[in-house]
């Protein structure tokens, strides 16, 4: 069994996509409760003035 991670292999091979194979800046992958909190916010009156937006729950991976 190979112990080298996919990211390590990609980095060693010079794959430009290698950085996206790691964890996002928050240091962990999203959990169901991360998504649930956003859904609860949208279901609340606090979000009554938000329309037509796309929200990314990715731990900062898109910005990194």
mmJSON file of the N, C-alpha and C atoms, coordinates in Angstrom:
{"data_MODEL":{"atom_site":{
"group_PDB":["ATOM","ATOM","ATOM","ATOM","ATOM","ATOM","ATOM","ATOM","ATOM","ATOM","ATOM","ATOM","ATOM","ATOM","ATOM","ATOM","ATOM","ATOM","ATOM","ATOM","ATOM","ATOM","ATOM","ATOM","ATOM","ATOM","ATOM","ATOM","ATOM","ATOM","ATOM","ATOM","ATOM","ATOM","ATOM","ATOM","ATOM","ATOM","ATOM","ATOM","ATOM","ATOM","ATOM","ATOM","ATOM","ATOM","ATOM","ATOM","ATOM","ATOM","ATOM","ATOM","ATOM","ATOM","ATOM","ATOM","ATOM","ATOM","ATOM","ATOM","ATOM","ATOM","ATOM","ATOM","ATOM","ATOM","ATOM","ATOM","ATOM","ATOM","ATOM","ATOM","ATOM","ATOM","ATOM","ATOM","ATOM","ATOM","ATOM","ATOM","ATOM","ATOM","ATOM","ATOM","ATOM","ATOM","ATOM","ATOM","ATOM","ATOM","ATOM","ATOM","ATOM","ATOM","ATOM","ATOM","ATOM","ATOM","ATOM","ATOM","ATOM","ATOM","ATOM","ATOM","ATOM","ATOM","ATOM","ATOM","ATOM","ATOM","ATOM","ATOM","ATOM","ATOM","ATOM","ATOM","ATOM","ATOM","ATOM","ATOM","ATOM","ATOM","ATOM","ATOM","ATOM","ATOM","ATOM","ATOM","ATOM","ATOM","ATOM","ATOM","ATOM","ATOM","ATOM","ATOM","ATOM","ATOM","ATOM","ATOM","ATOM","ATOM","ATOM","ATOM","ATOM","ATOM","ATOM","ATOM","ATOM","ATOM","ATOM","ATOM","ATOM","ATOM","ATOM","ATOM","ATOM","ATOM","ATOM","ATOM","ATOM","ATOM","ATOM","ATOM","ATOM","ATOM","ATOM","ATOM","ATOM","ATOM","ATOM","ATOM","ATOM","ATOM","ATOM","ATOM","ATOM","ATOM","ATOM","ATOM","ATOM","ATOM","ATOM","ATOM","ATOM","ATOM","ATOM","ATOM","ATOM","ATOM","ATOM","ATOM"],
"id":[1,2,3,4,5,6,7,8,9,10,11,12,13,14,15,16,17,18,19,20,21,22,23,24,25,26,27,28,29,30,31,32,33,34,35,36,37,38,39,40,41,42,43,44,45,46,47,48,49,50,51,52,53,54,55,56,57,58,59,60,61,62,63,64,65,66,67,68,69,70,71,72,73,74,75,76,77,78,79,80,81,82,83,84,85,86,87,88,89,90,91,92,93,94,95,96,97,98,99,100,101,102,103,104,105,106,107,108,109,110,111,112,113,114,115,116,117,118,119,120,121,122,123,124,125,126,127,128,129,130,131,132,133,134,135,136,137,138,139,140,141,142,143,144,145,146,147,148,149,150,151,152,153,154,155,156,157,158,159,160,161,162,163,164,165,166,167,168,169,170,171,172,173,174,175,176,177,178,179,180,181,182,183,184,185,186,187,188,189,190,191,192],
"type_symbol":["N","C","C","N","C","C","N","C","C","N","C","C","N","C","C","N","C","C","N","C","C","N","C","C","N","C","C","N","C","C","N","C","C","N","C","C","N","C","C","N","C","C","N","C","C","N","C","C","N","C","C","N","C","C","N","C","C","N","C","C","N","C","C","N","C","C","N","C","C","N","C","C","N","C","C","N","C","C","N","C","C","N","C","C","N","C","C","N","C","C","N","C","C","N","C","C","N","C","C","N","C","C","N","C","C","N","C","C","N","C","C","N","C","C","N","C","C","N","C","C","N","C","C","N","C","C","N","C","C","N","C","C","N","C","C","N","C","C","N","C","C","N","C","C","N","C","C","N","C","C","N","C","C","N","C","C","N","C","C","N","C","C","N","C","C","N","C","C","N","C","C","N","C","C","N","C","C","N","C","C","N","C","C","N","C","C","N","C","C","N","C","C"],
"label_atom_id":["N","CA","C","N","CA","C","N","CA","C","N","CA","C","N","CA","C","N","CA","C","N","CA","C","N","CA","C","N","CA","C","N","CA","C","N","CA","C","N","CA","C","N","CA","C","N","CA","C","N","CA","C","N","CA","C","N","CA","C","N","CA","C","N","CA","C","N","CA","C","N","CA","C","N","CA","C","N","CA","C","N","CA","C","N","CA","C","N","CA","C","N","CA","C","N","CA","C","N","CA","C","N","CA","C","N","CA","C","N","CA","C","N","CA","C","N","CA","C","N","CA","C","N","CA","C","N","CA","C","N","CA","C","N","CA","C","N","CA","C","N","CA","C","N","CA","C","N","CA","C","N","CA","C","N","CA","C","N","CA","C","N","CA","C","N","CA","C","N","CA","C","N","CA","C","N","CA","C","N","CA","C","N","CA","C","N","CA","C","N","CA","C","N","CA","C","N","CA","C","N","CA","C","N","CA","C","N","CA","C","N","CA","C","N","CA","C","N","CA","C","N","CA","C"],
"label_alt_id":[null,null,null,null,null,null,null,null,null,null,null,null,null,null,null,null,null,null,null,null,null,null,null,null,null,null,null,null,null,null,null,null,null,null,null,null,null,null,null,null,null,null,null,null,null,null,null,null,null,null,null,null,null,null,null,null,null,null,null,null,null,null,null,null,null,null,null,null,null,null,null,null,null,null,null,null,null,null,null,null,null,null,null,null,null,null,null,null,null,null,null,null,null,null,null,null,null,null,null,null,null,null,null,null,null,null,null,null,null,null,null,null,null,null,null,null,null,null,null,null,null,null,null,null,null,null,null,null,null,null,null,null,null,null,null,null,null,null,null,null,null,null,null,null,null,null,null,null,null,null,null,null,null,null,null,null,null,null,null,null,null,null,null,null,null,null,null,null,null,null,null,null,null,null,null,null,null,null,null,null,null,null,null,null,null,null,null,null,null,null,null,null],
"label_comp_id":["UNK","UNK","UNK","UNK","UNK","UNK","UNK","UNK","UNK","UNK","UNK","UNK","UNK","UNK","UNK","UNK","UNK","UNK","UNK","UNK","UNK","UNK","UNK","UNK","UNK","UNK","UNK","UNK","UNK","UNK","UNK","UNK","UNK","UNK","UNK","UNK","UNK","UNK","UNK","UNK","UNK","UNK","UNK","UNK","UNK","UNK","UNK","UNK","UNK","UNK","UNK","UNK","UNK","UNK","UNK","UNK","UNK","UNK","UNK","UNK","UNK","UNK","UNK","UNK","UNK","UNK","UNK","UNK","UNK","UNK","UNK","UNK","UNK","UNK","UNK","UNK","UNK","UNK","UNK","UNK","UNK","UNK","UNK","UNK","UNK","UNK","UNK","UNK","UNK","UNK","UNK","UNK","UNK","UNK","UNK","UNK","UNK","UNK","UNK","UNK","UNK","UNK","UNK","UNK","UNK","UNK","UNK","UNK","UNK","UNK","UNK","UNK","UNK","UNK","UNK","UNK","UNK","UNK","UNK","UNK","UNK","UNK","UNK","UNK","UNK","UNK","UNK","UNK","UNK","UNK","UNK","UNK","UNK","UNK","UNK","UNK","UNK","UNK","UNK","UNK","UNK","UNK","UNK","UNK","UNK","UNK","UNK","UNK","UNK","UNK","UNK","UNK","UNK","UNK","UNK","UNK","UNK","UNK","UNK","UNK","UNK","UNK","UNK","UNK","UNK","UNK","UNK","UNK","UNK","UNK","UNK","UNK","UNK","UNK","UNK","UNK","UNK","UNK","UNK","UNK","UNK","UNK","UNK","UNK","UNK","UNK","UNK","UNK","UNK","UNK","UNK","UNK"],
"label_asym_id":["A","A","A","A","A","A","A","A","A","A","A","A","A","A","A","A","A","A","A","A","A","A","A","A","A","A","A","A","A","A","A","A","A","A","A","A","A","A","A","A","A","A","A","A","A","A","A","A","A","A","A","A","A","A","A","A","A","A","A","A","A","A","A","A","A","A","A","A","A","A","A","A","A","A","A","A","A","A","A","A","A","A","A","A","A","A","A","A","A","A","A","A","A","A","A","A","A","A","A","A","A","A","A","A","A","A","A","A","A","A","A","A","A","A","A","A","A","A","A","A","A","A","A","A","A","A","A","A","A","A","A","A","A","A","A","A","A","A","A","A","A","A","A","A","A","A","A","A","A","A","A","A","A","A","A","A","A","A","A","A","A","A","A","A","A","A","A","A","A","A","A","A","A","A","A","A","A","A","A","A","A","A","A","A","A","A","A","A","A","A","A","A"],
"label_entity_id":["1","1","1","1","1","1","1","1","1","1","1","1","1","1","1","1","1","1","1","1","1","1","1","1","1","1","1","1","1","1","1","1","1","1","1","1","1","1","1","1","1","1","1","1","1","1","1","1","1","1","1","1","1","1","1","1","1","1","1","1","1","1","1","1","1","1","1","1","1","1","1","1","1","1","1","1","1","1","1","1","1","1","1","1","1","1","1","1","1","1","1","1","1","1","1","1","1","1","1","1","1","1","1","1","1","1","1","1","1","1","1","1","1","1","1","1","1","1","1","1","1","1","1","1","1","1","1","1","1","1","1","1","1","1","1","1","1","1","1","1","1","1","1","1","1","1","1","1","1","1","1","1","1","1","1","1","1","1","1","1","1","1","1","1","1","1","1","1","1","1","1","1","1","1","1","1","1","1","1","1","1","1","1","1","1","1","1","1","1","1","1","1"],
"label_seq_id":[1,1,1,2,2,2,3,3,3,4,4,4,5,5,5,6,6,6,7,7,7,8,8,8,9,9,9,10,10,10,11,11,11,12,12,12,13,13,13,14,14,14,15,15,15,16,16,16,17,17,17,18,18,18,19,19,19,20,20,20,21,21,21,22,22,22,23,23,23,24,24,24,25,25,25,26,26,26,27,27,27,28,28,28,29,29,29,30,30,30,31,31,31,32,32,32,33,33,33,34,34,34,35,35,35,36,36,36,37,37,37,38,38,38,39,39,39,40,40,40,41,41,41,42,42,42,43,43,43,44,44,44,45,45,45,46,46,46,47,47,47,48,48,48,49,49,49,50,50,50,51,51,51,52,52,52,53,53,53,54,54,54,55,55,55,56,56,56,57,57,57,58,58,58,59,59,59,60,60,60,61,61,61,62,62,62,63,63,63,64,64,64],
"pdbx_PDB_ins_code":[null,null,null,null,null,null,null,null,null,null,null,null,null,null,null,null,null,null,null,null,null,null,null,null,null,null,null,null,null,null,null,null,null,null,null,null,null,null,null,null,null,null,null,null,null,null,null,null,null,null,null,null,null,null,null,null,null,null,null,null,null,null,null,null,null,null,null,null,null,null,null,null,null,null,null,null,null,null,null,null,null,null,null,null,null,null,null,null,null,null,null,null,null,null,null,null,null,null,null,null,null,null,null,null,null,null,null,null,null,null,null,null,null,null,null,null,null,null,null,null,null,null,null,null,null,null,null,null,null,null,null,null,null,null,null,null,null,null,null,null,null,null,null,null,null,null,null,null,null,null,null,null,null,null,null,null,null,null,null,null,null,null,null,null,null,null,null,null,null,null,null,null,null,null,null,null,null,null,null,null,null,null,null,null,null,null,null,null,null,null,null,null],
"Cartn_x":[0.842,0.0,0.882,0.541,1.319,0.914,1.906,1.607,1.679,2.115,2.218,0.827,0.516,-0.801,-0.889,-2.111,-2.332,-1.699,-1.829,-1.254,0.267,0.886,2.348,2.83,2.13,2.504,2.351,1.245,1.007,2.069,2.443,3.501,4.818,5.157,6.415,6.454,5.302,5.222,5.043,4.986,4.844,3.444,2.44,1.053,0.615,0.235,-0.185,-1.464,-2.228,-3.445,-3.196,-1.95,-1.629,-2.106,-1.973,-2.426,-3.905,-4.734,-6.159,-6.493,-5.534,-5.779,-5.634,-5.112,-4.933,-6.172,-6.018,-7.125,-7.291,-8.495,-8.7,-8.02,-7.936,-7.265,-7.787,-9.028,-9.549,-8.939,-8.262,-7.58,-8.446,-9.67,-10.552,-11.564,-12.137,-13.198,-14.511,-15.464,-16.765,-17.493,-18.224,-19.062,-20.526,-21.418,-22.839,-23.352,-22.864,-23.358,-22.909,-21.823,-21.414,-22.484,-22.979,-24.027,-25.342,-25.638,-26.89,-26.976,-25.868,-25.901,-26.262,-25.728,-26.078,-27.55,-28.022,-29.436,-30.345,-29.975,-30.769,-30.775,-29.633,-29.57,-30.534,-30.515,-31.411,-32.876,-33.156,-34.538,-35.002,-34.076,-34.421,-34.761,-35.344,-35.665,-34.409,-33.284,-32.038,-31.587,-32.061,-31.643,-32.719,-33.705,-34.849,-34.521,-33.346,-32.992,-31.932,-31.632,-30.647,-31.391,-31.026,-31.663,-30.619,-30.812,-30.01,-28.516,-28.097,-26.674,-26.268,-25.024,-24.447,-23.467,-23.647,-22.797,-21.952,-20.68,-19.759,-19.384,-19.612,-19.236,-18.089,-16.881,-15.733,-14.492,-14.648,-13.505,-12.446,-12.811,-11.862,-11.086,-11.43,-10.685,-10.716,-11.832,-11.935,-11.013,-10.888,-10.068,-8.587,-8.259,-6.871,-6.081],
"Cartn_y":[-1.188,0.0,1.245,2.188,3.422,4.425,5.019,5.957,7.416,7.671,9.045,9.57,10.744,11.322,11.806,11.939,12.446,13.826,14.66,16.009,15.953,15.096,14.972,14.501,13.546,13.064,14.178,14.928,16.009,17.093,17.427,18.43,17.942,16.685,16.12,16.09,15.904,15.84,17.215,18.256,19.612,19.953,19.266,19.519,20.889,21.825,23.154,23.122,22.046,21.941,21.389,21.063,20.437,21.231,22.55,23.272,23.088,22.873,22.712,21.345,20.44,19.107,19.059,20.116,20.153,20.685,20.985,21.522,23.014,23.534,24.974,25.716,27.042,27.82,27.584,27.151,26.873,25.613,24.816,23.62,22.382,22.442,21.274,21.341,20.198,20.173,20.574,20.974,21.396,20.227,20.555,19.573,19.913,18.969,19.261,20.461,20.65,21.786,23.126,23.156,24.397,24.821,23.861,24.132,24.455,23.716,23.914,25.316,25.842,27.194,28.238,28.07,29.011,28.86,27.629,27.396,28.007,27.865,28.457,29.979,30.552,32.003,32.457,31.755,32.136,31.931,31.011,30.768,31.786,32.579,33.545,34.909,35.76,37.124,37.962,37.54,38.301,38.368,37.457,37.434,37.979,38.684,39.088,40.081,40.661,41.624,41.073,39.803,39.162,38.47,38.815,38.19,37.874,36.786,36.462,36.326,35.795,35.639,34.171,33.924,32.578,32.589,31.708,31.648,30.39,30.535,29.405,29.057,27.822,27.349,26.374,26.928,26.099,26.354,27.04,27.278,28.195,28.981,29.903,29.308,28.108,27.451,28.247,28.894,29.664,30.874,31.498,32.702,32.392,31.172,30.803,30.572],
"Cartn_z":[0.0,0.0,0.0,-0.824,-0.957,0.115,0.785,1.866,1.427,0.211,-0.275,-0.629,-0.124,-0.396,-1.842,-2.304,-3.659,-3.823,-2.81,-2.872,-2.963,-2.156,-2.185,-3.555,-4.142,-5.48,-6.505,-6.422,-7.375,-7.252,-6.018,-5.815,-6.388,-6.146,-6.636,-8.159,-8.779,-10.24,-10.869,-10.062,-10.581,-11.064,-10.552,-10.942,-10.42,-11.31,-10.843,-10.014,-10.085,-9.292,-7.906,-7.577,-6.294,-5.085,-5.06,-3.868,-3.559,-4.571,-4.307,-3.739,-3.732,-3.201,-1.69,-1.09,0.357,1.059,2.317,3.105,2.847,3.024,2.882,4.032,3.951,4.995,6.411,6.558,7.896,8.493,7.666,8.156,8.276,7.761,7.822,6.69,6.378,5.374,6.04,5.232,5.76,6.412,7.458,8.153,7.873,8.047,7.81,8.607,9.824,10.616,10.044,9.276,8.612,7.601,6.857,5.873,6.584,7.637,8.38,8.968,9.479,10.058,9.006,7.791,6.726,6.346,6.271,5.95,7.016,8.277,9.363,9.278,8.926,8.759,7.662,6.518,5.425,5.779,6.671,7.099,8.137,8.653,9.694,9.095,9.923,9.497,9.288,9.842,9.686,8.228,7.413,6.012,5.072,5.609,4.792,3.682,3.687,2.644,1.682,1.79,0.914,-0.216,-1.453,-2.617,-3.677,-4.374,-5.551,-5.345,-4.24,-3.979,-4.025,-4.369,-4.291,-3.128,-2.192,-1.009,-1.063,-0.843,-0.854,0.581,0.962,2.298,2.084,1.917,1.547,2.394,3.497,4.376,3.79,2.802,2.187,1.028,0.582,-0.491,-1.792,-2.1,-3.336,-3.294,-2.151,-2.022,-1.864,-1.526,-1.219,-2.475],
"occupancy":[1.0,1.0,1.0,1.0,1.0,1.0,1.0,1.0,1.0,1.0,1.0,1.0,1.0,1.0,1.0,1.0,1.0,1.0,1.0,1.0,1.0,1.0,1.0,1.0,1.0,1.0,1.0,1.0,1.0,1.0,1.0,1.0,1.0,1.0,1.0,1.0,1.0,1.0,1.0,1.0,1.0,1.0,1.0,1.0,1.0,1.0,1.0,1.0,1.0,1.0,1.0,1.0,1.0,1.0,1.0,1.0,1.0,1.0,1.0,1.0,1.0,1.0,1.0,1.0,1.0,1.0,1.0,1.0,1.0,1.0,1.0,1.0,1.0,1.0,1.0,1.0,1.0,1.0,1.0,1.0,1.0,1.0,1.0,1.0,1.0,1.0,1.0,1.0,1.0,1.0,1.0,1.0,1.0,1.0,1.0,1.0,1.0,1.0,1.0,1.0,1.0,1.0,1.0,1.0,1.0,1.0,1.0,1.0,1.0,1.0,1.0,1.0,1.0,1.0,1.0,1.0,1.0,1.0,1.0,1.0,1.0,1.0,1.0,1.0,1.0,1.0,1.0,1.0,1.0,1.0,1.0,1.0,1.0,1.0,1.0,1.0,1.0,1.0,1.0,1.0,1.0,1.0,1.0,1.0,1.0,1.0,1.0,1.0,1.0,1.0,1.0,1.0,1.0,1.0,1.0,1.0,1.0,1.0,1.0,1.0,1.0,1.0,1.0,1.0,1.0,1.0,1.0,1.0,1.0,1.0,1.0,1.0,1.0,1.0,1.0,1.0,1.0,1.0,1.0,1.0,1.0,1.0,1.0,1.0,1.0,1.0,1.0,1.0,1.0,1.0,1.0,1.0],
"B_iso_or_equiv":[0.0,0.0,0.0,0.0,0.0,0.0,0.0,0.0,0.0,0.0,0.0,0.0,0.0,0.0,0.0,0.0,0.0,0.0,0.0,0.0,0.0,0.0,0.0,0.0,0.0,0.0,0.0,0.0,0.0,0.0,0.0,0.0,0.0,0.0,0.0,0.0,0.0,0.0,0.0,0.0,0.0,0.0,0.0,0.0,0.0,0.0,0.0,0.0,0.0,0.0,0.0,0.0,0.0,0.0,0.0,0.0,0.0,0.0,0.0,0.0,0.0,0.0,0.0,0.0,0.0,0.0,0.0,0.0,0.0,0.0,0.0,0.0,0.0,0.0,0.0,0.0,0.0,0.0,0.0,0.0,0.0,0.0,0.0,0.0,0.0,0.0,0.0,0.0,0.0,0.0,0.0,0.0,0.0,0.0,0.0,0.0,0.0,0.0,0.0,0.0,0.0,0.0,0.0,0.0,0.0,0.0,0.0,0.0,0.0,0.0,0.0,0.0,0.0,0.0,0.0,0.0,0.0,0.0,0.0,0.0,0.0,0.0,0.0,0.0,0.0,0.0,0.0,0.0,0.0,0.0,0.0,0.0,0.0,0.0,0.0,0.0,0.0,0.0,0.0,0.0,0.0,0.0,0.0,0.0,0.0,0.0,0.0,0.0,0.0,0.0,0.0,0.0,0.0,0.0,0.0,0.0,0.0,0.0,0.0,0.0,0.0,0.0,0.0,0.0,0.0,0.0,0.0,0.0,0.0,0.0,0.0,0.0,0.0,0.0,0.0,0.0,0.0,0.0,0.0,0.0,0.0,0.0,0.0,0.0,0.0,0.0,0.0,0.0,0.0,0.0,0.0,0.0],
"pdbx_formal_charge":[null,null,null,null,null,null,null,null,null,null,null,null,null,null,null,null,null,null,null,null,null,null,null,null,null,null,null,null,null,null,null,null,null,null,null,null,null,null,null,null,null,null,null,null,null,null,null,null,null,null,null,null,null,null,null,null,null,null,null,null,null,null,null,null,null,null,null,null,null,null,null,null,null,null,null,null,null,null,null,null,null,null,null,null,null,null,null,null,null,null,null,null,null,null,null,null,null,null,null,null,null,null,null,null,null,null,null,null,null,null,null,null,null,null,null,null,null,null,null,null,null,null,null,null,null,null,null,null,null,null,null,null,null,null,null,null,null,null,null,null,null,null,null,null,null,null,null,null,null,null,null,null,null,null,null,null,null,null,null,null,null,null,null,null,null,null,null,null,null,null,null,null,null,null,null,null,null,null,null,null,null,null,null,null,null,null,null,null,null,null,null,null],
"auth_seq_id":[1,1,1,2,2,2,3,3,3,4,4,4,5,5,5,6,6,6,7,7,7,8,8,8,9,9,9,10,10,10,11,11,11,12,12,12,13,13,13,14,14,14,15,15,15,16,16,16,17,17,17,18,18,18,19,19,19,20,20,20,21,21,21,22,22,22,23,23,23,24,24,24,25,25,25,26,26,26,27,27,27,28,28,28,29,29,29,30,30,30,31,31,31,32,32,32,33,33,33,34,34,34,35,35,35,36,36,36,37,37,37,38,38,38,39,39,39,40,40,40,41,41,41,42,42,42,43,43,43,44,44,44,45,45,45,46,46,46,47,47,47,48,48,48,49,49,49,50,50,50,51,51,51,52,52,52,53,53,53,54,54,54,55,55,55,56,56,56,57,57,57,58,58,58,59,59,59,60,60,60,61,61,61,62,62,62,63,63,63,64,64,64],
"auth_comp_id":["UNK","UNK","UNK","UNK","UNK","UNK","UNK","UNK","UNK","UNK","UNK","UNK","UNK","UNK","UNK","UNK","UNK","UNK","UNK","UNK","UNK","UNK","UNK","UNK","UNK","UNK","UNK","UNK","UNK","UNK","UNK","UNK","UNK","UNK","UNK","UNK","UNK","UNK","UNK","UNK","UNK","UNK","UNK","UNK","UNK","UNK","UNK","UNK","UNK","UNK","UNK","UNK","UNK","UNK","UNK","UNK","UNK","UNK","UNK","UNK","UNK","UNK","UNK","UNK","UNK","UNK","UNK","UNK","UNK","UNK","UNK","UNK","UNK","UNK","UNK","UNK","UNK","UNK","UNK","UNK","UNK","UNK","UNK","UNK","UNK","UNK","UNK","UNK","UNK","UNK","UNK","UNK","UNK","UNK","UNK","UNK","UNK","UNK","UNK","UNK","UNK","UNK","UNK","UNK","UNK","UNK","UNK","UNK","UNK","UNK","UNK","UNK","UNK","UNK","UNK","UNK","UNK","UNK","UNK","UNK","UNK","UNK","UNK","UNK","UNK","UNK","UNK","UNK","UNK","UNK","UNK","UNK","UNK","UNK","UNK","UNK","UNK","UNK","UNK","UNK","UNK","UNK","UNK","UNK","UNK","UNK","UNK","UNK","UNK","UNK","UNK","UNK","UNK","UNK","UNK","UNK","UNK","UNK","UNK","UNK","UNK","UNK","UNK","UNK","UNK","UNK","UNK","UNK","UNK","UNK","UNK","UNK","UNK","UNK","UNK","UNK","UNK","UNK","UNK","UNK","UNK","UNK","UNK","UNK","UNK","UNK","UNK","UNK","UNK","UNK","UNK","UNK"],
"auth_asym_id":["A","A","A","A","A","A","A","A","A","A","A","A","A","A","A","A","A","A","A","A","A","A","A","A","A","A","A","A","A","A","A","A","A","A","A","A","A","A","A","A","A","A","A","A","A","A","A","A","A","A","A","A","A","A","A","A","A","A","A","A","A","A","A","A","A","A","A","A","A","A","A","A","A","A","A","A","A","A","A","A","A","A","A","A","A","A","A","A","A","A","A","A","A","A","A","A","A","A","A","A","A","A","A","A","A","A","A","A","A","A","A","A","A","A","A","A","A","A","A","A","A","A","A","A","A","A","A","A","A","A","A","A","A","A","A","A","A","A","A","A","A","A","A","A","A","A","A","A","A","A","A","A","A","A","A","A","A","A","A","A","A","A","A","A","A","A","A","A","A","A","A","A","A","A","A","A","A","A","A","A","A","A","A","A","A","A","A","A","A","A","A","A"],
"auth_atom_id":["N","CA","C","N","CA","C","N","CA","C","N","CA","C","N","CA","C","N","CA","C","N","CA","C","N","CA","C","N","CA","C","N","CA","C","N","CA","C","N","CA","C","N","CA","C","N","CA","C","N","CA","C","N","CA","C","N","CA","C","N","CA","C","N","CA","C","N","CA","C","N","CA","C","N","CA","C","N","CA","C","N","CA","C","N","CA","C","N","CA","C","N","CA","C","N","CA","C","N","CA","C","N","CA","C","N","CA","C","N","CA","C","N","CA","C","N","CA","C","N","CA","C","N","CA","C","N","CA","C","N","CA","C","N","CA","C","N","CA","C","N","CA","C","N","CA","C","N","CA","C","N","CA","C","N","CA","C","N","CA","C","N","CA","C","N","CA","C","N","CA","C","N","CA","C","N","CA","C","N","CA","C","N","CA","C","N","CA","C","N","CA","C","N","CA","C","N","CA","C","N","CA","C","N","CA","C","N","CA","C","N","CA","C","N","CA","C","N","CA","C","N","CA","C"],
"pdbx_PDB_model_num":[1,1,1,1,1,1,1,1,1,1,1,1,1,1,1,1,1,1,1,1,1,1,1,1,1,1,1,1,1,1,1,1,1,1,1,1,1,1,1,1,1,1,1,1,1,1,1,1,1,1,1,1,1,1,1,1,1,1,1,1,1,1,1,1,1,1,1,1,1,1,1,1,1,1,1,1,1,1,1,1,1,1,1,1,1,1,1,1,1,1,1,1,1,1,1,1,1,1,1,1,1,1,1,1,1,1,1,1,1,1,1,1,1,1,1,1,1,1,1,1,1,1,1,1,1,1,1,1,1,1,1,1,1,1,1,1,1,1,1,1,1,1,1,1,1,1,1,1,1,1,1,1,1,1,1,1,1,1,1,1,1,1,1,1,1,1,1,1,1,1,1,1,1,1,1,1,1,1,1,1,1,1,1,1,1,1,1,1,1,1,1,1]
}}}
